[in-house]
Amino acid sequence: MEIKLGTHYSTFAEAKMSASPILKRLQMAKTRCISYPMDTLDFILNDLEHPESFRRQAGMCTGDLTGRYLEMLARSMDHDTHDEERLHQLFNRILKCKTHLGPVGLDFIEGLDNPAKADPFSVGAKTFVGSIRYYLQTGEGKALQLAIDTAEYFLARIEIVDKTITQGKFNTAWWITEPFALLYGITGDERYLKPCRIIEKAMPASIEKTHSHSFMTTLRGLQLAAIFSGDNSFNRLPEKFRTEIQERAVWADGNIPEIFPMSTRNEGCSIADWIMLNLYAGFITGNDEAYEKAELAMYNAFALNQLVNGSFGHRLLDKDRRGYQQGELVEEAWWCCVHNCGISIIEYANHAVTLRDNYIKVNLLVPGKYCFEIDGKKVTVTITARYPEKADALIFLTGACQGLELDVRIPAGIRNGKVSKTVMPGGGLRFTLSGDIGYYIETTPHGSVLKYGPLVMVPLRYMSKSEVVYDDFSKSAAPEGYVPDIMPTDRPVIVPVKEKDDAGFFVYSQEPWPVWQCYEEGILSPLAYGELSVNVPLYYPDGQIRLTRFYPEWLSSTSLVGFDLPLVF
């Protein structure tokens, strides 16, 4: 059984990423999920099985870790088949936790044996959406039945929901819009759209003081309801709030605070949701601006939030939105962020190529193979690209039907971009994207940002303190240049260099390389896009002009840096 898309929308491809830094990030996240303490399913299933004398962090979030992990593992199989056996073991143990009322893990709720008292919103456990994604990946009927039983548990108490849901007070459990919309797409049962309508009507007037992850997940569920039903009214609130989020909460690198519109830290889950919210907005509307927003966040804020061990979490935020405070990553959220961020990478690839009104649209230059079945014929799009290192890509279209066209979105960071088409010997079409890419300064409400294409460039090492005292061992044992210089405390300004290339991009020197270097760059790095780090002159209020090494924010995962990281100058 397949998801049914509304007739007014484009169609997803069957996607499979090929080797690239983006795929590497998904593999890093999956590796974290089999590392201590998640190396045993006993630990992961703790929130559902509740063994005696064994508890863990986030154990009160029933089905959070278990359901999120189930969804990420299931959806990752199209791109990376590692851990397939673990996927099936995980689902079977989750299934054993199913209650006689239908959903799993409800044994701690007062009134389990009294359906009238049980909380309908307890179905917000991520095992609901996880079981649906497992079914879509494997076709396992027990997974679909688990999802249906969970949904029916809620619908049987719909009157309670109508009476207790409060206008203007957002509830994190409202993210059940996502599994209900998915279940409607599978079954066509109109009853599954009713919870989406109820929650839609109860949404607050603004994003003020809402939990950004839960809020945007709820909006994504409404987007899915629009996609699967073909009823664009479901998309009204997602578009309204997407505009407000962009205007009030989004940083220069696509970062999202944990609490809207501003908080002391961000959250990996929220950045992932912002990426996916924009991907679905582009899918529904066909507008390129949404893909630009998703691309910006993916290559910058998203990458910065991934640790070298593959996990994601929270970073402390500078109050004036200049950058990230000393300490940077303050909490690894292995019970939620690593999974939701992994899902967003998968979504990013799945949205790279879509079919709309008899033309294929390449939205994102993600290397891989993308297949459609059109009029009973298999049509394949293959992308190879060095973007964003280079403004070039090769796109092959094979098995094309008569009248089928292909369009390529040229990213905003590419100048003089063009796409040429060549008919290949023996059939098929080759599309070549070319253009110019380089360093430029972008003005934001908070200051200037140095960028290379979509990549935000940030200083190699920085500390906004007048002095740092290193112990004697550090001073004596470290080679010259190993301990980096400390930047002055005043806020610097980027000096626009006079030299530009033919396309109008600034020319910065890559030499000399700093003696002290902590980021893995070059063609051998699985995460790096070439060697893009450069020396940039910064002007300080005291009259100093100092060359400072800047690198792509994308690279930050290759090192743990406990220094302030400014984005804007």
Phi, psi and omega in degrees: 000140183242162174292136179262121179267144175299150187292344185267003187242166179284177186239141177284151172271161167277106192256145173215112179291145170260175185304128180192165176301331178291314177297322179302322180295322175296317180295324176298317180296319180294323178297320178299328184284355174242014179256158179306135007269005182270016181287346178240142176291337177301318179292315183296318184278004184305322184287345178254322186273335178047058178293152180292144176058034179210109180228162180213169175302141179064019178293341179281345180273081187303123177076007182288297179296314184297313182291319179297317181294320178300315180295314182296316180298315181299314184286336181284344186299333178291337185247334183205111189272004176299148176071022179296319180297321180294325177304311183291323177297319180298313181297316183296325178286325175297318182299326179294342181269007180293133180272169180290346177275345179130293182291169178261154170068031182257014188288350180265355184275130178298131178092023179303321180270006176234086186308332182292336182261343184294145184281116180300326184284000175295344177288356177291354175305141185292352174295337178297302181289328179297320180293326178293315180294326176295318177299314181297330180279321189250339185077012181291115183297328180296328179291317178296320180295323177299317179295318180295317179297323177295316179296319181293327176302318180290312183297330179292344181242024185297331179294323177298318180297313181301326183277329189258340182293133189249125178299129172088353178246099186292138179245128183300332181289353180292354178289004174293354173304326183295303180295327179294320178294318178298318181294323174298317180299330180278315189262334186077009182282114184298336181299332183285351174272344183298315178301327178295319179293318181298314181291322178303316182290336183267358183297146181291171183284336181213177180277357188308123174061029175260151176286113193299321181296309181295320182297312182287331174296320176299317179296322179296326176296321177293324175299317179296322177299320177295317183294313186282332181267337186078006180265104186290348179296333176296338183270359183297309181292317175306320180288321178300311183284331177298321177294316180295319179299315180299319184284328189249337193235339188277135179272175182297337180255014180085011180290150180232130177289159180292322178243129179284146354271353180205143178211180184282347179211166174259188177212131179303320178302321183289319176298317178299317179296321179297320176299311184291324178301320179285326176300314180290329175297317176295322180297320182284313188269334185080003181278141184283336186299327180293320178294326177299317180294318179296319181295316179301311182294320182297314186281351187232273184303319180299311181296320180299328183278357178267125178286165179296338178275000176100347184276175178229167179183227186241148171232143177289139186252144174284134189295334180264014175065026176283323184179210186249140185282165178304138184104329175048267182276112186259348180201126173273122182257079182287348182269356179209308188296318184298327182280313181295325177291322175299319178298322182292328175296317179297315178299321180301317178290319182296334180266001183298323181226128179228163179246126182218123173049049176068020169224144179270132180247122172270106184270326185222138184273067179262115180303132180164188180239133186230122188240142174232155169249113184237119181054040178077007182243138180278123179245130186237134173246127179242128182245128166237133185203148172255008177296139008268008177296317180234152178270059179213154178197147173247130182232121181252135178241118180236153180072023185294141176272159180297132180087353180282131181243163179230134180234142182242126173287125176269115183304148185298333181284355179263129176258150180057033182287144176208157179235124178249149184243136179229134175278125183275145175301132180086003178108160182096160181237144174243129177248129181245119175265131178220163180166195181242142179219147182182197185269134178209163180253128180248132180271132178237169178299343185250356181147192182263143179240132174270126182229155170235104188059233178275354186276125174278129181264136183226159183294150180297307176221142183206145172209122184271056175226153185288332180203157176228132180260115176265148179289166185299324181298317180299319182292319187275328186271333183285137176293159181302130180092349183292315176276115187288160177294154176265132179288150173302159186284334183288155181285123181275170176237138176290130178271115178292114180291152183284329185285129177229156176273184185298334181271359179091008177276149178292146178252116177244154180274140174269351180249148357279152172292144177293145177299319180267118184220126184244354183255137182277116181235173177099174188291343180274349180282130180288345180255334190282150169254087179066200180245092188254356181290141184218164177265122186241130177285129175245135181257129181252152182304335180278005177098352180289143167238116186239133173287129183231134181284123176249144179224161178294136177302333178306329185281352192301336183294342183278003179204150174261108185247116183265035181242158176304142182233097179282146177254322185242153187227000000 
